[in-house]
Amino acid sequence: MSDYFTSPITVGTHRVPKLQAILRAAILYLLLVGAQPSNGQSSAVDWLIDLHVEEMVNGLPVAGRDLSFGTSSDGTDGIDPTLGEIELPPDPPGGLHVIFVSDLTGNGLSSDIRSNTDSVLTFNIQIQHGSNTETIELTWDNQPLAAIASAAWLDDPINGSLGVVNMLTTDN
């Protein structure tokens, strides 16, 4: 692997242009290590990591949303009701709205649980924020993530302003 993907990058907060209405497709890549299929019982989640997204205005948090991602033997790229995944309502007209998106998730999900048989997983996150938002901050607990993944990156392929964040060595 290149140094581009193995070098740790520390990022505090992501400045949001005031005119930007949507930051699309922050992508998380996971190369799983030791995540084994469950014992065959349905609806068992192997692991689940929480991701907190906070919207800041004038240096203060004004809204926050929580997402979670993980794996299960029952997980798919679509909506998995047996794992508690439900399609969210359409985006509200304003304010903070954070969802996992794909062609198979309709309006999006707040929890995205994928198959534990895939060695590489990609989760797409869509963030809509208010017009006066100055900063969007994403935080997670990197220690449990490092225990189950050999590599995990957060990337902003649309704007590129975030760079590539090594999620195993930083928590924001």
Z-matrix of the N, CA and C atoms (Angstrom, degrees):
N
C 1 1.436
C 2 1.524 1 109.12
N 3 1.289 2 117.70 1 150.40
C 4 1.459 3 121.79 2 -178.13
C 5 1.522 4 111.16 3 -77.13
N 6 1.333 5 116.82 4 161.85
C 7 1.458 6 121.26 5 175.06
C 8 1.519 7 111.24 6 -60.67
N 9 1.323 8 116.50 7 -26.23
C 10 1.465 9 121.76 8 -179.81
C 11 1.519 10 110.85 9 -55.51
N 12 1.330 11 117.28 10 -38.41
C 13 1.452 12 120.29 11 -176.72
C 14 1.519 13 113.68 12 -97.12
N 15 1.332 14 118.59 13 -15.63
C 16 1.452 15 119.13 14 -176.84
C 17 1.523 16 112.97 15 -102.05
N 18 1.317 17 118.46 16 -16.88
C 19 1.461 18 120.99 17 179.31
C 20 1.525 19 110.19 18 -75.05
N 21 1.343 20 116.53 19 131.10
C 22 1.462 21 118.04 20 177.50
C 23 1.518 22 110.86 21 -70.08
N 24 1.309 23 115.74 22 141.34
C 25 1.456 24 122.73 23 177.51
C 26 1.519 25 107.13 24 -127.68
N 27 1.312 26 117.78 25 127.05
C 28 1.449 27 121.30 26 -179.87
C 29 1.517 28 108.98 27 -106.28
N 30 1.306 29 115.71 28 126.81
C 31 1.450 30 121.85 29 -179.79
C 32 1.519 31 107.76 30 -129.58
N 33 1.322 32 117.57 31 133.11
C 34 1.461 33 120.48 32 178.11
C 35 1.504 34 111.08 33 -84.43
N 36 1.315 35 116.50 34 -78.82
C 37 1.452 36 120.48 35 -179.37
C 38 1.518 37 108.62 36 -126.53
N 39 1.303 38 116.05 37 161.10
C 40 1.460 39 122.18 38 -179.15
C 41 1.518 40 107.75 39 -107.58
N 42 1.330 41 116.86 40 115.86
C 43 1.463 42 120.36 41 178.51
C 44 1.516 43 109.21 42 -71.92
N 45 1.309 44 116.07 43 134.98
C 46 1.448 45 121.79 44 -176.24
C 47 1.522 46 109.06 45 -109.47
N 48 1.342 47 117.98 46 122.90
C 49 1.466 48 118.46 47 175.37
C 50 1.521 49 109.97 48 -58.26
N 51 1.333 50 116.70 49 137.71
C 52 1.460 51 120.48 50 -174.87
C 53 1.520 52 113.11 51 -60.77
N 54 1.334 53 117.79 52 -31.20
C 55 1.458 54 119.56 53 -177.35
C 56 1.521 55 113.09 54 -86.11
N 57 1.309 56 116.62 55 -9.96
C 58 1.462 57 119.96 56 -178.09
C 59 1.523 58 109.73 57 -75.11
N 60 1.313 59 117.98 58 122.65
C 61 1.461 60 121.77 59 -177.89
C 62 1.519 61 112.36 60 -89.50
N 63 1.324 62 117.66 61 -30.48
C 64 1.465 63 120.16 62 -176.86
C 65 1.514 64 109.92 63 -141.56
N 66 1.325 65 116.36 64 128.03
C 67 1.465 66 122.23 65 168.77
C 68 1.512 67 104.84 66 -95.79
N 69 1.311 68 118.02 67 113.29
C 70 1.462 69 121.28 68 -173.47
C 71 1.512 70 112.24 69 -104.53
N 72 1.301 71 113.46 70 145.60
C 73 1.453 72 124.46 71 164.15
C 74 1.513 73 114.85 72 58.51
N 75 1.317 74 116.20 73 57.43
C 76 1.460 75 117.90 74 162.51
C 77 1.514 76 104.09 75 -70.85
N 78 1.316 77 118.39 76 127.17
C 79 1.466 78 120.42 77 -172.97
C 80 1.518 79 109.87 78 -113.14
N 81 1.299 80 115.50 79 131.78
C 82 1.448 81 122.36 80 177.94
C 83 1.518 82 108.22 81 -107.75
N 84 1.320 83 116.82 82 124.32
C 85 1.454 84 122.30 83 177.82
C 86 1.524 85 108.39 84 -106.68
N 87 1.306 86 118.06 85 130.54
C 88 1.454 87 121.80 86 177.01
C 89 1.520 88 109.89 87 -125.09
N 90 1.306 89 116.42 88 127.72
C 91 1.453 90 121.40 89 170.03
C 92 1.521 91 104.97 90 -106.11
N 93 1.307 92 116.96 91 109.59
C 94 1.455 93 120.91 92 -170.64
C 95 1.516 94 112.33 93 -79.79
N 96 1.319 95 114.45 94 142.27
C 97 1.455 96 121.97 95 175.85
C 98 1.515 97 107.02 96 -128.92
N 99 1.295 98 117.70 97 124.79
C 100 1.446 99 120.75 98 174.38
C 101 1.519 100 115.23 99 74.56
N 102 1.299 101 119.14 100 2.63
C 103 1.455 102 119.90 101 175.81
C 104 1.518 103 107.41 102 -80.49
N 105 1.285 104 116.14 103 107.77
C 106 1.452 105 121.69 104 -175.52
C 107 1.520 106 110.31 105 -101.59
N 108 1.322 107 116.94 106 151.86
C 109 1.451 108 119.12 107 174.97
C 110 1.530 109 110.50 108 -56.99
N 111 1.311 110 116.65 109 145.96
C 112 1.464 111 120.42 110 179.22
C 113 1.523 112 109.60 111 -68.22
N 114 1.312 113 117.31 112 176.36
C 115 1.457 114 122.18 113 -174.50
C 116 1.522 115 113.58 114 -75.76
N 117 1.322 116 117.74 115 16.84
C 118 1.455 117 120.68 116 175.76
C 119 1.516 118 113.99 117 95.78
N 120 1.328 119 118.05 118 -9.71
C 121 1.451 120 119.83 119 177.54
C 122 1.519 121 108.57 120 -74.23
N 123 1.309 122 115.90 121 137.37
C 124 1.458 123 118.91 122 -177.02
C 125 1.517 124 112.00 123 -70.57
N 126 1.308 125 115.55 124 154.54
C 127 1.453 126 124.83 125 174.26
C 128 1.522 127 114.58 126 64.30
N 129 1.323 128 118.56 127 21.90
C 130 1.458 129 121.15 128 175.73
C 131 1.527 130 108.81 129 -89.34
N 132 1.322 131 116.48 130 128.44
C 133 1.455 132 121.30 131 177.80
C 134 1.526 133 107.80 132 -95.50
N 135 1.335 134 117.07 133 126.85
C 136 1.458 135 121.64 134 -179.79
C 137 1.529 136 111.55 135 -72.39
N 138 1.329 137 115.47 136 -47.52
C 139 1.471 138 121.20 137 177.79
C 140 1.518 139 108.91 138 -154.53
N 141 1.318 140 115.78 139 154.70
C 142 1.452 141 122.37 140 -178.84
C 143 1.530 142 107.54 141 -146.08
N 144 1.325 143 117.21 142 128.48
C 145 1.462 144 123.38 143 179.39
C 146 1.530 145 108.10 144 -116.71
N 147 1.327 146 116.21 145 133.22
C 148 1.463 147 121.43 146 178.63
C 149 1.518 148 110.05 147 -89.91
N 150 1.334 149 115.30 148 144.63
C 151 1.458 150 123.46 149 177.37
C 152 1.523 151 106.55 150 -129.28
N 153 1.336 152 117.24 151 123.19
C 154 1.465 153 121.48 152 -179.72
C 155 1.523 154 108.71 153 -106.71
N 156 1.325 155 116.69 154 132.45
C 157 1.464 156 123.02 155 179.29
C 158 1.520 157 107.91 156 -118.77
N 159 1.336 158 115.59 157 127.03
C 160 1.458 159 120.15 158 -177.70
C 161 1.521 160 110.50 159 -126.11
N 162 1.319 161 115.19 160 137.20
C 163 1.461 162 123.18 161 178.55
C 164 1.527 163 107.96 162 -100.69
N 165 1.351 164 116.85 163 129.92
C 166 1.457 165 121.89 164 -177.10
C 167 1.530 166 110.74 165 -116.53
N 168 1.333 167 115.79 166 136.30
C 169 1.462 168 123.14 167 174.91
C 170 1.529 169 106.57 168 -133.81
N 171 1.315 170 117.00 169 130.30
C 172 1.472 171 122.42 170 -177.67
C 173 1.523 172 111.58 171 53.72
N 174 1.339 173 116.05 172 37.25
C 175 1.460 174 121.29 173 177.76
C 176 1.512 175 115.61 174 76.00
N 177 1.335 176 117.90 175 4.07
C 178 1.463 177 121.63 176 -178.32
C 179 1.526 178 110.70 177 -119.32
N 180 1.347 179 116.98 178 144.77
C 181 1.465 180 119.02 179 175.96
C 182 1.524 181 110.70 180 -69.70
N 183 1.331 182 116.28 181 131.28
C 184 1.469 183 120.83 182 178.12
C 185 1.522 184 112.18 183 -112.96
N 186 1.319 185 116.82 184 -21.24
C 187 1.464 186 120.20 185 178.34
C 188 1.519 187 108.86 186 -158.71
N 189 1.316 188 116.00 187 149.76
C 190 1.456 189 121.45 188 177.27
C 191 1.513 190 110.23 189 -142.83
N 192 1.302 191 116.25 190 147.92
C 193 1.462 192 122.34 191 177.59
C 194 1.527 193 108.41 192 -137.39
N 195 1.331 194 115.64 193 147.92
C 196 1.454 195 121.51 194 178.77
C 197 1.516 196 110.47 195 -114.38
N 198 1.328 197 115.08 196 137.81
C 199 1.453 198 123.74 197 174.20
C 200 1.521 199 107.49 198 -123.85
N 201 1.317 200 117.18 199 163.35
C 202 1.463 201 120.92 200 172.14
C 203 1.521 202 108.69 201 -144.66
N 204 1.341 203 115.15 202 146.74
C 205 1.457 204 120.81 203 178.47
C 206 1.516 205 108.64 204 -137.72
N 207 1.349 206 115.47 205 149.88
C 208 1.449 207 119.19 206 -178.44
C 209 1.514 208 112.11 207 -173.53
N 210 1.346 209 115.14 208 -162.71
C 211 1.464 210 120.80 209 179.77
C 212 1.520 211 111.35 210 -135.13
N 213 1.327 212 113.65 211 158.85
C 214 1.458 213 123.27 212 176.59
C 215 1.525 214 107.89 213 -159.28
N 216 1.311 215 116.49 214 157.01
C 217 1.468 216 119.09 215 174.73
C 218 1.529 217 110.44 216 -66.22
N 219 1.331 218 117.57 217 -21.40
C 220 1.463 219 122.48 218 179.24
C 221 1.525 220 112.68 219 -95.24
N 222 1.333 221 118.04 220 -2.00
C 223 1.450 222 121.42 221 -176.06
C 224 1.519 223 112.74 222 -71.79
N 225 1.336 224 115.29 223 146.25
C 226 1.464 225 121.69 224 177.21
C 227 1.533 226 108.35 225 -135.95
N 228 1.326 227 116.80 226 177.79
C 229 1.461 228 121.93 227 175.66
C 230 1.527 229 111.52 228 -78.96
N 231 1.327 230 117.16 229 -7.23
C 232 1.470 231 121.62 230 -179.25
C 233 1.516 232 111.57 231 -104.66
N 234 1.323 233 115.86 232 -153.95
C 235 1.463 234 122.75 233 -179.53
C 236 1.525 235 108.84 234 -88.84
N 237 1.341 236 116.64 235 125.68
C 238 1.462 237 123.08 236 -178.22
C 239 1.530 238 110.15 237 -114.99
N 240 1.339 239 117.85 238 88.28
C 241 1.473 240 120.47 239 -177.99
C 242 1.532 241 113.12 240 -58.44
N 243 1.337 242 118.56 241 -32.81
C 244 1.466 243 120.17 242 -179.29
C 245 1.519 244 111.89 243 -68.10
N 246 1.332 245 117.47 244 -16.61
C 247 1.467 246 122.09 245 177.25
C 248 1.527 247 111.76 246 -102.42
N 249 1.328 248 116.32 247 9.48
C 250 1.451 249 120.93 248 178.35
C 251 1.513 250 114.63 249 86.19
N 252 1.322 251 118.23 250 6.84
C 253 1.461 252 120.65 251 178.35
C 254 1.522 253 109.66 252 -80.98
N 255 1.322 254 115.96 253 129.41
C 256 1.459 255 121.29 254 175.87
C 257 1.519 256 108.46 255 -133.73
N 258 1.327 257 115.24 256 145.28
C 259 1.458 258 119.97 257 177.43
C 260 1.518 259 109.02 258 -68.02
N 261 1.328 260 116.27 259 133.12
C 262 1.454 261 121.37 260 179.26
C 263 1.524 262 110.29 261 -80.64
N 264 1.343 263 117.74 262 160.95
C 265 1.465 264 119.79 263 175.05
C 266 1.528 265 109.63 264 -67.33
N 267 1.327 266 117.81 265 167.09
C 268 1.474 267 120.51 266 178.21
C 269 1.527 268 111.62 267 -57.94
N 270 1.336 269 115.46 268 158.12
C 271 1.466 270 121.01 269 179.14
C 272 1.518 271 110.71 270 -54.22
N 273 1.337 272 117.18 271 138.36
C 274 1.459 273 119.38 272 173.86
C 275 1.530 274 109.25 273 -71.76
N 276 1.334 275 118.05 274 164.33
C 277 1.461 276 119.75 275 -176.94
C 278 1.520 277 114.06 276 -67.81
N 279 1.325 278 119.38 277 -21.52
C 280 1.458 279 120.80 278 -179.41
C 281 1.513 280 110.83 279 -155.40
N 282 1.315 281 116.24 280 176.79
C 283 1.451 282 121.36 281 178.61
C 284 1.509 283 112.58 282 83.03
N 285 1.326 284 115.14 283 -174.76
C 286 1.461 285 121.50 284 -176.39
C 287 1.527 286 110.65 285 -82.22
N 288 1.310 287 115.55 286 128.50
C 289 1.464 288 122.84 287 176.43
C 290 1.523 289 106.23 288 -140.97
N 291 1.340 290 117.18 289 119.60
C 292 1.462 291 122.27 290 -175.21
C 293 1.523 292 108.40 291 -128.27
N 294 1.342 293 116.56 292 126.55
C 295 1.468 294 120.67 293 -176.00
C 296 1.523 295 111.14 294 -145.84
N 297 1.335 296 115.15 295 157.21
C 298 1.462 297 121.39 296 165.95
C 299 1.523 298 106.29 297 -85.08
N 300 1.320 299 117.52 298 134.94
C 301 1.456 300 121.63 299 -178.67
C 302 1.523 301 111.16 300 -127.89
N 303 1.328 302 114.83 301 151.17
C 304 1.462 303 123.36 302 170.17
C 305 1.522 304 106.53 303 -164.81
N 306 1.309 305 116.21 304 176.36
C 307 1.461 306 120.44 305 177.34
C 308 1.526 307 111.61 306 -66.38
N 309 1.349 308 117.56 307 -17.66
C 310 1.460 309 121.72 308 -174.30
C 311 1.530 310 114.15 309 -106.50
N 312 1.342 311 117.95 310 4.90
C 313 1.462 312 119.55 311 -174.92
C 314 1.526 313 114.10 312 -112.12
N 315 1.303 314 118.48 313 13.64
C 316 1.466 315 120.66 314 176.56
C 317 1.509 316 111.80 315 57.79
N 318 1.350 317 116.52 316 -121.41
C 319 1.463 318 121.91 317 -179.81
C 320 1.527 319 113.11 318 -77.20
N 321 1.318 320 117.94 319 -6.19
C 322 1.457 321 121.39 320 178.54
C 323 1.514 322 112.96 321 113.22
N 324 1.345 323 114.68 322 171.19
C 325 1.458 324 122.76 323 -176.30
C 326 1.522 325 109.97 324 -132.13
N 327 1.334 326 116.59 325 152.99
C 328 1.458 327 120.08 326 171.50
C 329 1.523 328 110.87 327 -96.02
N 330 1.323 329 117.30 328 -14.43
C 331 1.460 330 122.99 329 175.10
C 332 1.522 331 107.80 330 -133.98
N 333 1.324 332 116.69 331 129.25
C 334 1.465 333 121.37 332 -178.03
C 335 1.522 334 108.68 333 -125.55
N 336 1.332 335 116.27 334 109.87
C 337 1.462 336 122.24 335 -178.05
C 338 1.520 337 107.89 336 -113.89
N 339 1.319 338 115.54 337 119.21
C 340 1.467 339 122.28 338 -175.00
C 341 1.523 340 111.33 339 -104.27
N 342 1.326 341 115.75 340 173.47
C 343 1.460 342 122.51 341 179.45
C 344 1.529 343 110.63 342 -66.82
N 345 1.328 344 116.09 343 137.55
C 346 1.457 345 119.85 344 178.54
C 347 1.526 346 112.53 345 -83.25
N 348 1.322 347 117.49 346 2.38
C 349 1.465 348 119.99 347 177.60
C 350 1.523 349 112.60 348 -90.77
N 351 1.331 350 117.61 349 -11.61
C 352 1.463 351 121.17 350 178.42
C 353 1.526 352 109.51 351 -83.19
N 354 1.335 353 116.96 352 135.09
C 355 1.461 354 119.80 353 -179.81
C 356 1.523 355 112.35 354 -87.04
N 357 1.329 356 117.65 355 -20.17
C 358 1.461 357 121.73 356 176.49
C 359 1.524 358 107.67 357 -128.53
N 360 1.324 359 116.40 358 126.63
C 361 1.456 360 121.88 359 -179.63
C 362 1.521 361 109.11 360 -120.34
N 363 1.327 362 116.75 361 141.69
C 364 1.460 363 122.20 362 175.24
C 365 1.511 364 108.23 363 -124.84
N 366 1.323 365 116.17 364 123.12
C 367 1.461 366 122.64 365 177.32
C 368 1.523 367 107.10 366 -110.63
N 369 1.323 368 118.08 367 129.44
C 370 1.461 369 122.63 368 179.36
C 371 1.522 370 108.97 369 -105.41
N 372 1.328 371 115.81 370 128.40
C 373 1.457 372 122.24 371 -178.04
C 374 1.519 373 108.80 372 -115.98
N 375 1.325 374 116.64 373 130.87
C 376 1.462 375 121.78 374 174.93
C 377 1.521 376 107.96 375 -109.48
N 378 1.338 377 116.21 376 131.90
C 379 1.457 378 121.71 377 -179.90
C 380 1.524 379 108.94 378 -121.91
N 381 1.323 380 115.95 379 121.55
C 382 1.469 381 121.88 380 172.62
C 383 1.525 382 106.10 381 -112.17
N 384 1.322 383 116.73 382 136.65
C 385 1.458 384 119.48 383 -177.55
C 386 1.520 385 110.55 384 -136.88
N 387 1.336 386 115.27 385 170.14
C 388 1.457 387 121.45 386 179.46
C 389 1.522 388 111.85 387 -69.79
N 390 1.325 389 116.44 388 161.42
C 391 1.460 390 121.23 389 -175.94
C 392 1.523 391 112.66 390 -69.81
N 393 1.345 392 118.86 391 -22.65
C 394 1.451 393 120.57 392 -179.94
C 395 1.530 394 113.46 393 -98.46
N 396 1.325 395 118.01 394 12.86
C 397 1.454 396 122.70 395 -179.91
C 398 1.525 397 110.09 396 -67.15
N 399 1.330 398 115.65 397 131.63
C 400 1.458 399 121.25 398 177.32
C 401 1.521 400 111.69 399 -98.55
N 402 1.329 401 116.76 400 -38.22
C 403 1.458 402 121.29 401 -173.94
C 404 1.518 403 110.05 402 -141.78
N 405 1.320 404 115.66 403 142.62
C 406 1.459 405 122.92 404 169.45
C 407 1.527 406 106.12 405 -115.54
N 408 1.324 407 116.55 406 125.67
C 409 1.454 408 120.02 407 179.27
C 410 1.524 409 109.16 408 -116.24
N 411 1.328 410 116.51 409 129.23
C 412 1.455 411 123.13 410 175.64
C 413 1.524 412 107.24 411 -110.69
N 414 1.341 413 116.92 412 131.00
C 415 1.459 414 120.94 413 178.28
C 416 1.528 415 109.79 414 -132.76
N 417 1.339 416 115.85 415 153.38
C 418 1.460 417 123.38 416 179.46
C 419 1.510 418 107.65 417 -156.17
N 420 1.315 419 117.24 418 166.39
C 421 1.461 420 122.58 419 175.77
C 422 1.523 421 106.95 420 -94.40
N 423 1.329 422 117.07 421 107.60
C 424 1.460 423 119.95 422 -173.91
C 425 1.532 424 113.14 423 -76.37
N 426 1.322 425 120.30 424 -19.91
C 427 1.465 426 120.88 425 -178.24
C 428 1.523 427 113.21 426 -65.79
N 429 1.351 428 119.84 427 -49.77
C 430 1.471 429 117.42 428 177.03
C 431 1.525 430 112.23 429 -65.94
N 432 1.330 431 117.20 430 -31.80
C 433 1.465 432 120.34 431 177.40
C 434 1.524 433 109.94 432 -64.59
N 435 1.327 434 117.46 433 -42.70
C 436 1.467 435 121.66 434 178.98
C 437 1.527 436 111.84 435 -65.12
N 438 1.338 437 117.08 436 -25.88
C 439 1.464 438 120.63 437 179.66
C 440 1.529 439 112.35 438 -72.78
N 441 1.344 440 118.15 439 -22.60
C 442 1.463 441 119.97 440 -176.13
C 443 1.523 442 113.43 441 -116.89
N 444 1.331 443 118.27 442 -8.44
C 445 1.462 444 120.26 443 -176.77
C 446 1.516 445 110.66 444 -125.43
N 447 1.317 446 116.58 445 142.25
C 448 1.462 447 120.28 446 174.58
C 449 1.518 448 110.89 447 -85.65
N 450 1.332 449 117.35 448 -19.54
C 451 1.457 450 121.98 449 178.33
C 452 1.524 451 108.62 450 -159.30
N 453 1.323 452 116.98 451 143.07
C 454 1.463 453 121.76 452 176.24
C 455 1.522 454 107.82 453 -153.46
N 456 1.321 455 116.72 454 127.56
C 457 1.460 456 122.20 455 -178.57
C 458 1.511 457 109.97 456 -127.82
N 459 1.321 458 115.48 457 145.34
C 460 1.447 459 122.75 458 170.27
C 461 1.519 460 105.86 459 -110.55
N 462 1.317 461 116.59 460 129.19
C 463 1.454 462 121.95 461 -172.60
C 464 1.523 463 109.17 462 -137.04
N 465 1.326 464 116.68 463 149.81
C 466 1.458 465 123.40 464 175.99
C 467 1.527 466 107.80 465 -117.30
N 468 1.341 467 117.37 466 86.56
C 469 1.462 468 119.77 467 -175.21
C 470 1.522 469 114.10 468 -74.85
N 471 1.328 470 118.31 469 -15.02
C 472 1.468 471 120.74 470 -178.38
C 473 1.524 472 110.15 471 -80.93
N 474 1.345 473 116.68 472 -57.91
C 475 1.456 474 120.80 473 -177.38
C 476 1.519 475 112.62 474 -94.34
N 477 1.322 476 116.90 475 -27.15
C 478 1.449 477 121.45 476 -179.86
C 479 1.515 478 114.60 477 71.35
N 480 1.315 479 118.40 478 -1.30
C 481 1.461 480 120.69 479 -175.28
C 482 1.527 481 113.01 480 -74.56
N 483 1.323 482 118.33 481 -20.68
C 484 1.457 483 121.86 482 -179.98
C 485 1.520 484 111.30 483 -76.00
N 486 1.329 485 117.39 484 -29.03
C 487 1.458 486 120.08 485 -172.86
C 488 1.507 487 108.83 486 76.41
N 489 1.321 488 116.53 487 -164.67
C 490 1.459 489 121.38 488 177.69
C 491 1.517 490 107.32 489 -109.00
N 492 1.336 491 116.80 490 122.63
C 493 1.450 492 122.92 491 -178.59
C 494 1.514 493 108.76 492 -105.64
N 495 1.326 494 117.33 493 125.75
C 496 1.451 495 121.62 494 174.97
C 497 1.527 496 107.63 495 -79.33
N 498 1.321 497 117.22 496 107.70
C 499 1.458 498 122.28 497 -174.00
C 500 1.524 499 113.04 498 -74.33
N 501 1.337 500 117.74 499 -9.70
C 502 1.461 501 119.94 500 179.02
C 503 1.522 502 111.81 501 -86.17
N 504 1.330 503 117.34 502 -20.41
C 505 1.465 504 120.52 503 -176.32
C 506 1.525 505 113.66 504 -109.77
N 507 1.310 506 117.62 505 -5.84
C 508 1.457 507 121.46 506 176.66
C 509 1.519 508 108.68 507 -138.60
N 510 1.315 509 116.43 508 163.05
C 511 1.463 510 119.94 509 -177.89
C 512 1.532 511 112.17 510 -118.07
N 513 1.361 512 117.61 511 13.09
C 514 1.463 513 119.86 512 178.41
C 515 1.509 514 110.33 513 -155.12
